Amino acid sequence: MEEKNKHYYILNFITIGFYFLIFFSLKIGINHDVMFHTLDSQTYLEVANWLGKGVETQSTSIRPIFYPLLLLLLSNIYIIWFFQFIVWVLTSNLTFWSVYKLTKRNDLAYLSTLIIISNLTLIALTLHALTEVLVTFLLSLLIYFIVKNIERAKDLSFIHICILILIILTITKPVFLIPLLITLFLILPVFYLK
């Protein structure tokens, strides 16, 4: 257990240190103009305002509901940034432990984590109200769950949790509807036919 804690502290020291090195190098800070600079982030905000205040918008026809709901619940740009920062850190941790569980090699686990955290675009996206950081986290959560519980792959609860994560991914970004439908209509019936 002590060895695992050592890697946990090293990993998070590297991850958080690298994040703030890049963050302070960007010299843009956290503010409303940056957070909602893109057209996509503005439409997420419009849907959040529709959910919270009933403000009419055409964006409800093009945006899924989960991320705007998160924006509404978090309600402050600093809290939104902090949430995305924590999700980014958790993504690096899930990546490390997934690769370690698969390979039992620290060097490959650190290398894969360095690849993830060196994605400067993903770091910059923590400053914008966009779904990419959350989607990356949910994908890494799904991968971690599968890797950690692969011996339970024949259990119905295993596929149910995978479906739950896919549902959250789908209501965050509709592109995941196809993997969800494949899981629901091709994979899930196999569990019930046993």
ZATI-162053 format. One line per field, with one value per residue (C-alpha): residue in one letter; x negated, y, z negated. Coordinates in nm, 3 decimals. Example, Ala and Ser with C-alpha at 12.3 -4.5 7.8 and 13.67 -1.06 7.14 Angstrom:
ZATI-162053
res: (A/S);
xx: (-1.230/-1.367);
yy: (-0.450/-0.106);
zz: (-0.780/-0.714);
***
This chain:
ZATI-162053
res: (M/E/E/K/N/K/H/Y/Y/I/L/N/F/I/T/I/G/F/Y/F/L/I/F/F/S/L/K/I/G/I/N/H/D/V/M/F/H/T/L/D/S/Q/T/Y/L/E/V/A/N/W/L/G/K/G/V/E/T/Q/S/T/S/I/R/P/I/F/Y/P/L/L/L/L/L/L/S/N/I/Y/I/I/W/F/F/Q/F/I/V/W/V/L/T/S/N/L/T/F/W/S/V/Y/K/L/T/K/R/N/D/L/A/Y/L/S/T/L/I/I/I/S/N/L/T/L/I/A/L/T/L/H/A/L/T/E/V/L/V/T/F/L/L/S/L/L/I/Y/F/I/V/K/N/I/E/R/A/K/D/L/S/F/I/H/I/C/I/L/I/L/I/I/L/T/I/T/K/P/V/F/L/I/P/L/L/I/T/L/F/L/I/L/P/V/F/Y/L/K);
xx: (0.000/-0.289/-0.427/-0.087/-0.075/-0.423/-0.316/0.005/-0.188/-0.452/-0.186/0.022/-0.281/-0.388/-0.034/0.060/-0.285/-0.277/0.077/-0.011/-0.335/-0.130/0.157/-0.068/-0.253/0.075/0.122/0.493/0.645/0.996/1.270/1.611/1.480/1.235/1.472/1.749/1.535/1.636/1.972/2.014/1.956/2.202/2.471/2.404/2.451/2.773/2.914/2.805/2.989/3.294/3.283/3.233/3.418/3.647/3.465/3.573/3.305/3.275/2.972/3.189/3.237/2.863/2.716/2.755/2.869/2.602/2.320/2.549/2.700/2.350/2.287/2.611/2.523/2.166/2.286/1.954/1.668/1.410/1.607/1.650/1.274/1.196/1.434/1.267/0.921/1.014/1.165/0.842/0.633/0.863/0.824/0.447/0.486/0.731/0.497/0.202/0.388/0.550/0.216/0.052/0.330/0.292/-0.087/-0.209/-0.481/-0.530/-0.734/-0.452/-0.196/-0.400/-0.465/-0.095/-0.010/-0.275/-0.122/0.221/0.102/-0.122/0.185/0.175/0.512/0.678/0.513/0.633/0.983/1.012/1.041/1.338/1.690/1.665/1.736/1.399/1.241/1.548/1.573/1.205/1.264/1.572/1.385/1.092/1.342/1.500/1.160/1.049/1.371/1.333/0.965/1.019/1.320/1.243/1.271/1.635/1.711/1.968/2.165/2.475/2.374/2.055/2.245/2.497/2.221/2.068/2.411/2.452/2.120/2.215/2.549/2.371/2.132/2.429/2.615/2.288/2.193/2.443/2.169/2.167/2.520/2.391/2.167/2.455/2.699/2.450/2.409/2.784/2.898/2.606/2.407/2.668/2.903/2.618/2.623/2.995/2.970/2.741);
yy: (0.000/0.235/0.188/0.283/0.599/0.696/0.678/0.863/1.155/1.164/1.149/1.428/1.645/1.617/1.663/1.964/2.122/2.091/2.229/2.544/2.591/2.603/2.795/3.079/3.078/3.143/3.471/3.486/3.400/3.294/3.533/3.532/3.648/3.358/3.099/3.179/3.300/3.033/3.003/2.653/2.769/3.055/2.811/2.592/2.905/2.991/2.644/2.676/3.011/2.847/2.571/2.807/3.123/3.024/3.254/3.157/3.032/2.839/2.654/2.394/2.221/2.175/2.122/1.818/1.889/1.747/2.000/2.306/2.152/2.130/2.495/2.589/2.393/2.524/2.878/3.060/3.076/2.997/2.694/2.584/2.619/2.434/2.153/2.118/2.131/1.851/1.646/1.697/1.576/1.276/1.193/1.175/0.953/0.718/0.696/0.607/0.339/0.190/0.144/0.020/-0.234/-0.359/-0.372/-0.376/-0.137/0.203/0.336/0.276/0.416/0.735/0.763/0.733/0.990/1.228/1.195/1.287/1.580/1.718/1.776/2.155/2.188/1.991/2.215/2.527/2.380/2.378/2.756/2.732/2.609/2.323/1.951/1.813/1.789/1.619/1.378/1.287/1.218/1.003/0.803/0.748/0.646/0.393/0.253/0.235/0.059/-0.197/-0.260/-0.286/-0.516/-0.715/-1.043/-0.948/-0.881/-1.162/-1.011/-0.813/-0.537/-0.485/-0.406/-0.194/0.033/0.057/0.155/0.418/0.580/0.566/0.733/1.016/1.047/1.058/1.331/1.524/1.473/1.301/1.141/0.862/0.759/0.500/0.318/0.332/0.182/-0.090/-0.174/-0.171/-0.366/-0.593/-0.654/-0.632/-0.895/-1.148/-1.117/-1.192/-1.487/-1.681);
zz: (0.000/-0.078/0.276/0.421/0.204/0.320/0.684/0.605/0.451/0.726/0.998/0.850/0.776/1.141/1.275/1.062/1.096/1.475/1.490/1.295/1.488/1.809/1.646/1.530/1.864/2.048/1.857/1.930/1.594/1.513/1.619/1.781/2.121/2.142/1.992/2.242/2.534/2.785/2.953/2.809/2.452/2.505/2.617/2.310/2.097/2.281/2.209/1.844/1.826/1.984/1.721/1.430/1.526/1.812/2.056/2.409/2.644/2.968/2.827/2.654/2.987/3.045/2.696/2.472/2.120/1.886/1.924/1.906/1.592/1.443/1.535/1.363/1.048/1.034/1.119/1.067/1.317/1.046/0.934/1.297/1.351/1.026/1.121/1.462/1.302/1.057/1.341/1.540/1.243/1.195/1.565/1.526/1.218/1.390/1.689/1.465/1.270/1.581/1.754/1.434/1.378/1.737/1.753/1.390/1.510/1.349/1.641/1.890/1.647/1.600/1.975/2.060/1.794/1.927/2.273/2.132/1.919/2.193/2.408/2.382/2.551/2.274/2.014/2.195/2.221/1.841/1.875/2.114/2.046/2.294/2.260/2.372/2.026/1.882/2.177/2.143/1.774/1.840/2.105/1.868/1.597/1.832/1.930/1.566/1.466/1.745/1.672/1.296/1.325/1.639/1.447/1.374/1.741/1.748/1.458/1.541/1.296/1.497/1.817/1.626/1.492/1.841/1.975/1.701/1.794/2.163/2.085/1.903/2.198/2.439/2.250/2.239/2.603/2.836/3.048/2.785/2.877/3.126/2.873/2.624/2.875/2.970/2.603/2.537/2.840/2.925/2.608/2.330/2.481/2.468/2.087/2.077/2.316/2.083);
***
